[in-house]
Amino acid sequence: MPDLLDKFALLKQVRSHRSSWDASFRPANVEPAGPGEESVWNYPRPPIVTLADDELRVLAGDVAVAQSTGVLWLKETASAPTAYFPPSDVKTELLRANGGVSVCEWKGAATAFDAILPDGHTIQDAAWCYPDPFDDLPEGYAQIAGWYAFYPAKLDCFVGKERVRPQGGGFYGGWVTDRIKGPIKGEAGSSGW
């Protein structure tokens, strides 16, 4: 994995961004959530970590990349939930760190991974992992240390039998299912969320 930014220096840099969020903001067109549904506008910020109820799968064509009943969801205001798979349920031999690093003000520095399939085909930036997430908040982001998240825009992702749709915008890795109600950050007009 690439060298990550100093965790404590990075934490100092992101603190001002954390406090800039306006928790009272809601867009005018929030979809109502019915029984068995969730509104992304009811998710908290900072995000929470919850255990998934279903089996989740990630495929690259017919190649199984990950499958687990022990996935943790990360749920944050305005975003579709992001699934984090325990490394024991991921075919890590198919993943290669590519030198990319991204930063989240809540979780810290993440390492990007390409998926290298058995036939040699490479899917760039297919996954990411927080090797040493921030642990300064009570939400417990240390739970996802070393766990893998996958982009549904690049891989075939499933919650139970439902195929996930990617969160809009191309940057976020949220998993959109029929039970998730928005509008969801990443869609047109959401750049300030």
C-alpha positions as a Markdown table, in Angstrom:
| # | Residue | x | y | z |
|---|---|---|---|---|
| 1 | Met | 0.0 | 0.0 | 0.0 |
| 2 | Pro | 1.2 | 3.6 | -0.6 |
| 3 | Asp | 2.5 | 5.7 | 2.2 |
| 4 | Leu | -0.5 | 7.5 | 3.7 |
| 5 | Leu | -0.6 | 11.0 | 5.1 |
| 6 | Asp | 0.3 | 11.4 | 8.7 |
| 7 | Lys | -3.0 | 10.6 | 10.5 |
| 8 | Phe | -2.7 | 13.3 | 13.2 |
| 9 | Ala | -1.6 | 16.1 | 10.8 |
| 10 | Leu | -4.4 | 15.1 | 8.5 |
| 11 | Leu | -7.0 | 15.2 | 11.3 |
| 12 | Lys | -5.9 | 18.8 | 12.1 |
| 13 | Gln | -6.5 | 19.7 | 8.5 |
| 14 | Val | -10.0 | 18.3 | 8.2 |
| 15 | Arg | -11.4 | 19.6 | 11.5 |
| 16 | Ser | -12.5 | 22.9 | 10.0 |
| 17 | His | -14.2 | 21.1 | 7.1 |
| 18 | Arg | -16.1 | 18.9 | 9.6 |
| 19 | Ser | -17.6 | 22.0 | 11.4 |
| 20 | Ser | -18.7 | 23.7 | 8.1 |
| 21 | Trp | -21.6 | 21.3 | 7.6 |
| 22 | Asp | -25.1 | 22.9 | 8.0 |
| 23 | Ala | -27.0 | 20.2 | 9.7 |
| 24 | Ser | -30.3 | 22.0 | 9.1 |
| 25 | Phe | -30.1 | 21.9 | 5.3 |
| 26 | Arg | -32.6 | 19.8 | 3.5 |
| 27 | Pro | -33.4 | 20.1 | -0.2 |
| 28 | Ala | -37.0 | 20.9 | -1.1 |
| 29 | Asn | -37.7 | 17.6 | -2.9 |
| 30 | Val | -36.9 | 15.0 | -0.2 |
| 31 | Glu | -38.7 | 11.7 | -1.0 |
| 32 | Pro | -40.8 | 10.3 | 1.8 |
| 33 | Ala | -39.6 | 6.9 | 3.1 |
| 34 | Gly | -42.3 | 4.3 | 3.7 |
| 35 | Pro | -42.1 | 1.0 | 5.7 |
| 36 | Gly | -38.9 | -0.8 | 5.1 |
| 37 | Glu | -37.3 | 2.2 | 3.3 |
| 38 | Glu | -34.7 | 4.7 | 4.5 |
| 39 | Ser | -34.2 | 8.3 | 3.6 |
| 40 | Val | -30.6 | 9.4 | 3.2 |
| 41 | Trp | -31.8 | 12.6 | 4.9 |
| 42 | Asn | -32.4 | 10.7 | 8.1 |
| 43 | Tyr | -28.8 | 9.5 | 8.2 |
| 44 | Pro | -26.5 | 11.4 | 10.6 |
| 45 | Arg | -23.4 | 13.4 | 10.0 |
| 46 | Pro | -20.9 | 12.4 | 11.1 |
| 47 | Pro | -21.8 | 9.0 | 9.6 |
| 48 | Ile | -22.7 | 5.9 | 11.5 |
| 49 | Val | -21.6 | 2.3 | 11.1 |
| 50 | Thr | -24.3 | -0.4 | 11.1 |
| 51 | Leu | -24.3 | -4.1 | 10.4 |
| 52 | Ala | -26.0 | -5.2 | 7.1 |
| 53 | Asp | -29.0 | -7.5 | 7.4 |
| 54 | Asp | -28.5 | -9.1 | 4.0 |
| 55 | Glu | -25.8 | -11.0 | 2.2 |
| 56 | Leu | -23.9 | -8.7 | -0.1 |
| 57 | Arg | -21.9 | -9.7 | -3.2 |
| 58 | Val | -19.5 | -8.1 | -5.6 |
| 59 | Leu | -18.8 | -9.6 | -9.0 |
| 60 | Ala | -16.7 | -8.7 | -12.0 |
| 61 | Gly | -18.6 | -10.4 | -14.7 |
| 62 | Asp | -18.7 | -14.0 | -13.5 |
| 63 | Val | -15.8 | -13.6 | -11.1 |
| 64 | Ala | -16.8 | -13.4 | -7.5 |
| 65 | Val | -14.7 | -10.6 | -5.8 |
| 66 | Ala | -16.5 | -10.5 | -2.4 |
| 67 | Gln | -19.4 | -12.1 | -0.7 |
| 68 | Ser | -20.4 | -11.7 | 3.0 |
| 69 | Thr | -23.2 | -11.7 | 5.6 |
| 70 | Gly | -20.9 | -9.6 | 7.9 |
| 71 | Val | -20.8 | -6.3 | 5.9 |
| 72 | Leu | -20.8 | -3.0 | 7.7 |
| 73 | Trp | -22.8 | -0.1 | 6.2 |
| 74 | Leu | -21.5 | 3.4 | 6.6 |
| 75 | Lys | -24.5 | 5.8 | 6.4 |
| 76 | Glu | -24.1 | 9.5 | 6.1 |
| 77 | Thr | -26.5 | 12.4 | 5.5 |
| 78 | Ala | -27.4 | 12.8 | 1.8 |
| 79 | Ser | -25.3 | 9.8 | 0.6 |
| 80 | Ala | -26.3 | 6.3 | -0.4 |
| 81 | Pro | -25.0 | 3.7 | 2.1 |
| 82 | Thr | -21.4 | 2.4 | 1.5 |
| 83 | Ala | -20.7 | -1.3 | 2.1 |
| 84 | Tyr | -17.5 | -2.3 | 3.8 |
| 85 | Phe | -16.5 | -6.0 | 3.5 |
| 86 | Pro | -14.3 | -7.8 | 6.0 |
| 87 | Pro | -11.0 | -8.9 | 4.3 |
| 88 | Ser | -11.8 | -12.5 | 5.1 |
| 89 | Asp | -14.7 | -12.3 | 2.7 |
| 90 | Val | -12.8 | -10.6 | -0.1 |
| 91 | Lys | -10.6 | -12.3 | -2.7 |
| 92 | Thr | -7.8 | -9.9 | -1.9 |
| 93 | Glu | -5.5 | -11.6 | -4.4 |
| 94 | Leu | -7.6 | -9.9 | -7.1 |
| 95 | Leu | -6.9 | -6.5 | -5.7 |
| 96 | Arg | -3.8 | -4.4 | -6.1 |
| 97 | Ala | -3.1 | -1.0 | -4.5 |
| 98 | Asn | -2.6 | 1.5 | -7.3 |
| 99 | Gly | -1.0 | 4.4 | -5.4 |
| 100 | Gly | -4.2 | 6.4 | -5.2 |
| 101 | Val | -5.1 | 8.0 | -2.0 |
| 102 | Ser | -8.3 | 9.9 | -1.1 |
| 103 | Val | -9.3 | 11.7 | 2.1 |
| 104 | Cys | -12.6 | 11.8 | 4.0 |
| 105 | Glu | -13.0 | 14.3 | 6.8 |
| 106 | Trp | -14.6 | 11.6 | 9.0 |
| 107 | Lys | -12.7 | 8.5 | 8.2 |
| 108 | Gly | -9.2 | 9.7 | 7.1 |
| 109 | Ala | -7.0 | 8.5 | 4.3 |
| 110 | Ala | -8.1 | 5.7 | 2.0 |
| 111 | Thr | -6.0 | 3.6 | -0.4 |
| 112 | Ala | -7.3 | 2.9 | -3.9 |
| 113 | Phe | -7.2 | -0.6 | -5.5 |
| 114 | Asp | -7.5 | -1.9 | -9.0 |
| 115 | Ala | -9.2 | -5.3 | -9.6 |
| 116 | Ile | -7.0 | -7.6 | -11.6 |
| 117 | Leu | -9.1 | -10.5 | -13.0 |
| 118 | Pro | -7.9 | -14.0 | -13.7 |
| 119 | Asp | -7.9 | -13.2 | -17.5 |
| 120 | Gly | -5.6 | -10.2 | -16.9 |
| 121 | His | -8.3 | -7.6 | -17.4 |
| 122 | Thr | -7.8 | -4.7 | -15.0 |
| 123 | Ile | -10.6 | -2.6 | -13.6 |
| 124 | Gln | -9.0 | 0.6 | -12.4 |
| 125 | Asp | -10.0 | 2.2 | -9.0 |
| 126 | Ala | -12.5 | -0.6 | -8.3 |
| 127 | Ala | -12.2 | -0.6 | -4.6 |
| 128 | Trp | -10.8 | 1.3 | -1.6 |
| 129 | Cys | -9.8 | 0.6 | 2.0 |
| 130 | Tyr | -9.1 | 2.7 | 5.1 |
| 131 | Pro | -6.0 | 1.0 | 6.6 |
| 132 | Asp | -5.9 | 3.3 | 9.7 |
| 133 | Pro | -9.1 | 5.4 | 9.9 |
| 134 | Phe | -9.6 | 8.3 | 12.3 |
| 135 | Asp | -10.6 | 7.1 | 15.8 |
| 136 | Asp | -11.3 | 10.5 | 17.4 |
| 137 | Leu | -15.1 | 10.2 | 17.3 |
| 138 | Pro | -17.5 | 7.8 | 19.1 |
| 139 | Glu | -19.0 | 6.5 | 15.8 |
| 140 | Gly | -16.3 | 3.8 | 15.7 |
| 141 | Tyr | -14.6 | 4.1 | 12.3 |
| 142 | Ala | -11.8 | 1.8 | 13.5 |
| 143 | Gln | -14.3 | -1.0 | 12.8 |
| 144 | Ile | -13.7 | -0.6 | 9.1 |
| 145 | Ala | -9.9 | -0.6 | 9.3 |
| 146 | Gly | -8.6 | -2.9 | 6.6 |
| 147 | Trp | -12.1 | -3.6 | 5.2 |
| 148 | Tyr | -12.9 | -3.1 | 1.5 |
| 149 | Ala | -15.5 | -1.0 | -0.2 |
| 150 | Phe | -16.3 | -1.4 | -3.9 |
| 151 | Tyr | -17.7 | 1.0 | -6.6 |
| 152 | Pro | -21.0 | -0.2 | -8.0 |
| 153 | Ala | -20.3 | 1.9 | -11.1 |
| 154 | Lys | -17.3 | -0.4 | -11.9 |
| 155 | Leu | -18.4 | -3.8 | -10.5 |
| 156 | Asp | -21.7 | -5.7 | -10.3 |
| 157 | Cys | -22.9 | -5.3 | -6.7 |
| 158 | Phe | -25.8 | -7.0 | -5.0 |
| 159 | Val | -27.8 | -6.6 | -1.8 |
| 160 | Gly | -29.6 | -10.0 | -1.5 |
| 161 | Lys | -30.9 | -10.5 | -5.1 |
| 162 | Glu | -31.2 | -6.8 | -5.9 |
| 163 | Arg | -28.5 | -5.4 | -8.2 |
| 164 | Val | -27.3 | -2.1 | -6.8 |
| 165 | Arg | -27.2 | 1.1 | -8.8 |
| 166 | Pro | -24.2 | 3.4 | -8.4 |
| 167 | Gln | -24.5 | 6.7 | -6.6 |
| 168 | Gly | -24.5 | 9.5 | -9.1 |
| 169 | Gly | -21.6 | 11.8 | -9.9 |
| 170 | Gly | -18.8 | 9.3 | -10.3 |
| 171 | Phe | -17.0 | 10.1 | -7.1 |
| 172 | Tyr | -19.0 | 8.5 | -4.4 |
| 173 | Gly | -19.2 | 4.7 | -3.8 |
| 174 | Gly | -22.7 | 4.5 | -2.3 |
| 175 | Trp | -25.0 | 1.5 | -3.1 |
| 176 | Val | -28.4 | 2.7 | -4.3 |
| 177 | Thr | -31.2 | 0.2 | -3.8 |
| 178 | Asp | -35.0 | 0.4 | -4.1 |
| 179 | Arg | -35.3 | 1.0 | -0.4 |
| 180 | Ile | -33.1 | 4.1 | -0.3 |
| 181 | Lys | -34.9 | 7.4 | -0.8 |
| 182 | Gly | -33.2 | 10.7 | -1.8 |
| 183 | Pro | -32.4 | 12.9 | -3.4 |
| 184 | Ile | -28.9 | 11.6 | -3.1 |
| 185 | Lys | -25.7 | 13.6 | -3.2 |
| 186 | Gly | -23.9 | 13.3 | -6.5 |
| 187 | Glu | -27.0 | 13.9 | -8.6 |
| 188 | Ala | -27.2 | 17.0 | -10.7 |
| 189 | Gly | -27.7 | 20.1 | -8.5 |
| 190 | Ser | -26.2 | 18.5 | -5.4 |
| 191 | Ser | -22.7 | 19.9 | -5.4 |
| 192 | Gly | -23.2 | 22.0 | -2.3 |
| 193 | Trp | -24.4 | 19.1 | -0.2 |
